[in-house]
């Protein structure tokens, strides 16, 4: 089984991804600013507090990892301004992965990526400018 880093593991899709990866038998490093709040207990789970926008945190997170799943999210209030979290965090993550020789990345993107952009209404388009 793989050693998987899940970036954004503390809530929503990230938390569910953490559960699923553990159930599949993977060793999981759950990376999030609020990693200590993850209410899962498993001997194959390592909770790692870190900020996806801090290079040193991400570099430490990818050490000894086979694959990365990035499932970052933003709160509703953050959508009132342009959102740079996803692109900025991905740049930092890819650099750290390249430095450590990690070649597998699954990035779960949200509404507005790919074909879903055509479905965005006027209110929703504000953060996607």
LINLIN-V649516 format. One record per helix or strand of 3 or more residues. SS is the DSSP state (H for helix, E for strand). FROM is the first residue (numbers start at 1). LEN is the number of residues. If there is no record, write none. Layout:
ss={SS	SS}
from={FROM	FROM}
len={LEN	LEN}
This chain:
ss={E	H	E	H	E	H	E	H	H	E	H	H}
from={3	12	27	35	45	55	67	76	85	104	114	122}
len={5	12	6	3	5	8	4	5	16	4	6	7}
